[in-house]
């Protein structure tokens, strides 16, 4: 099953890691992009996986 990459929202925001620079364009797809478990495990094991800031109130 292929993911539909034609329907999405885009907004300007900030990095989720300190210094939280505001130079990011976030892209949110209408439908999830499906990946294999193997690919997710490789992503999860990436060096920077836990280098993030939790959600912040708007």
MODELLER restraints for C-alpha pairs under 7 A, 6 or more apart:
rsr = mdl.restraints
at = mdl.atoms
rsr.add(forms.Gaussian(group=physical.xy_distance, feature=features.Distance(at['CA:3:A'], at['CA:33:A']), mean=5.45, stdev=0.5))
rsr.add(forms.Gaussian(group=physical.xy_distance, feature=features.Distance(at['CA:3:A'], at['CA:34:A']), mean=6.76, stdev=0.5))
rsr.add(forms.Gaussian(group=physical.xy_distance, feature=features.Distance(at['CA:4:A'], at['CA:31:A']), mean=6.98, stdev=0.5))
rsr.add(forms.Gaussian(group=physical.xy_distance, feature=features.Distance(at['CA:5:A'], at['CA:29:A']), mean=6.78, stdev=0.5))
rsr.add(forms.Gaussian(group=physical.xy_distance, feature=features.Distance(at['CA:7:A'], at['CA:29:A']), mean=6.11, stdev=0.5))
rsr.add(forms.Gaussian(group=physical.xy_distance, feature=features.Distance(at['CA:7:A'], at['CA:30:A']), mean=5.63, stdev=0.5))
rsr.add(forms.Gaussian(group=physical.xy_distance, feature=features.Distance(at['CA:8:A'], at['CA:27:A']), mean=6.71, stdev=0.5))
rsr.add(forms.Gaussian(group=physical.xy_distance, feature=features.Distance(at['CA:8:A'], at['CA:28:A']), mean=5.48, stdev=0.5))
rsr.add(forms.Gaussian(group=physical.xy_distance, feature=features.Distance(at['CA:8:A'], at['CA:29:A']), mean=4.18, stdev=0.5))
rsr.add(forms.Gaussian(group=physical.xy_distance, feature=features.Distance(at['CA:8:A'], at['CA:30:A']), mean=5.24, stdev=0.5))
rsr.add(forms.Gaussian(group=physical.xy_distance, feature=features.Distance(at['CA:9:A'], at['CA:27:A']), mean=5.86, stdev=0.5))
rsr.add(forms.Gaussian(group=physical.xy_distance, feature=features.Distance(at['CA:9:A'], at['CA:28:A']), mean=5.19, stdev=0.5))
rsr.add(forms.Gaussian(group=physical.xy_distance, feature=features.Distance(at['CA:9:A'], at['CA:29:A']), mean=6.41, stdev=0.5))
rsr.add(forms.Gaussian(group=physical.xy_distance, feature=features.Distance(at['CA:10:A'], at['CA:25:A']), mean=6.75, stdev=0.5))
rsr.add(forms.Gaussian(group=physical.xy_distance, feature=features.Distance(at['CA:10:A'], at['CA:26:A']), mean=5.60, stdev=0.5))
rsr.add(forms.Gaussian(group=physical.xy_distance, feature=features.Distance(at['CA:10:A'], at['CA:27:A']), mean=4.57, stdev=0.5))
rsr.add(forms.Gaussian(group=physical.xy_distance, feature=features.Distance(at['CA:10:A'], at['CA:28:A']), mean=6.26, stdev=0.5))
rsr.add(forms.Gaussian(group=physical.xy_distance, feature=features.Distance(at['CA:11:A'], at['CA:25:A']), mean=5.66, stdev=0.5))
rsr.add(forms.Gaussian(group=physical.xy_distance, feature=features.Distance(at['CA:11:A'], at['CA:26:A']), mean=5.45, stdev=0.5))
rsr.add(forms.Gaussian(group=physical.xy_distance, feature=features.Distance(at['CA:11:A'], at['CA:27:A']), mean=6.84, stdev=0.5))
rsr.add(forms.Gaussian(group=physical.xy_distance, feature=features.Distance(at['CA:12:A'], at['CA:24:A']), mean=5.82, stdev=0.5))
rsr.add(forms.Gaussian(group=physical.xy_distance, feature=features.Distance(at['CA:12:A'], at['CA:25:A']), mean=4.49, stdev=0.5))
rsr.add(forms.Gaussian(group=physical.xy_distance, feature=features.Distance(at['CA:12:A'], at['CA:26:A']), mean=6.15, stdev=0.5))
rsr.add(forms.Gaussian(group=physical.xy_distance, feature=features.Distance(at['CA:13:A'], at['CA:22:A']), mean=5.52, stdev=0.5))
rsr.add(forms.Gaussian(group=physical.xy_distance, feature=features.Distance(at['CA:13:A'], at['CA:23:A']), mean=6.59, stdev=0.5))
rsr.add(forms.Gaussian(group=physical.xy_distance, feature=features.Distance(at['CA:13:A'], at['CA:24:A']), mean=5.28, stdev=0.5))
rsr.add(forms.Gaussian(group=physical.xy_distance, feature=features.Distance(at['CA:13:A'], at['CA:25:A']), mean=6.04, stdev=0.5))
rsr.add(forms.Gaussian(group=physical.xy_distance, feature=features.Distance(at['CA:13:A'], at['CA:26:A']), mean=6.65, stdev=0.5))
rsr.add(forms.Gaussian(group=physical.xy_distance, feature=features.Distance(at['CA:14:A'], at['CA:20:A']), mean=5.52, stdev=0.5))
rsr.add(forms.Gaussian(group=physical.xy_distance, feature=features.Distance(at['CA:14:A'], at['CA:21:A']), mean=5.27, stdev=0.5))
rsr.add(forms.Gaussian(group=physical.xy_distance, feature=features.Distance(at['CA:14:A'], at['CA:22:A']), mean=3.82, stdev=0.5))
rsr.add(forms.Gaussian(group=physical.xy_distance, feature=features.Distance(at['CA:14:A'], at['CA:23:A']), mean=5.74, stdev=0.5))
rsr.add(forms.Gaussian(group=physical.xy_distance, feature=features.Distance(at['CA:14:A'], at['CA:24:A']), mean=5.29, stdev=0.5))
rsr.add(forms.Gaussian(group=physical.xy_distance, feature=features.Distance(at['CA:15:A'], at['CA:21:A']), mean=5.48, stdev=0.5))
rsr.add(forms.Gaussian(group=physical.xy_distance, feature=features.Distance(at['CA:15:A'], at['CA:22:A']), mean=6.36, stdev=0.5))
rsr.add(forms.Gaussian(group=physical.xy_distance, feature=features.Distance(at['CA:15:A'], at['CA:24:A']), mean=6.26, stdev=0.5))
rsr.add(forms.Gaussian(group=physical.xy_distance, feature=features.Distance(at['CA:16:A'], at['CA:52:A']), mean=5.21, stdev=0.5))
rsr.add(forms.Gaussian(group=physical.xy_distance, feature=features.Distance(at['CA:16:A'], at['CA:53:A']), mean=4.84, stdev=0.5))
rsr.add(forms.Gaussian(group=physical.xy_distance, feature=features.Distance(at['CA:17:A'], at['CA:51:A']), mean=6.42, stdev=0.5))
rsr.add(forms.Gaussian(group=physical.xy_distance, feature=features.Distance(at['CA:17:A'], at['CA:52:A']), mean=4.90, stdev=0.5))
rsr.add(forms.Gaussian(group=physical.xy_distance, feature=features.Distance(at['CA:17:A'], at['CA:53:A']), mean=5.46, stdev=0.5))
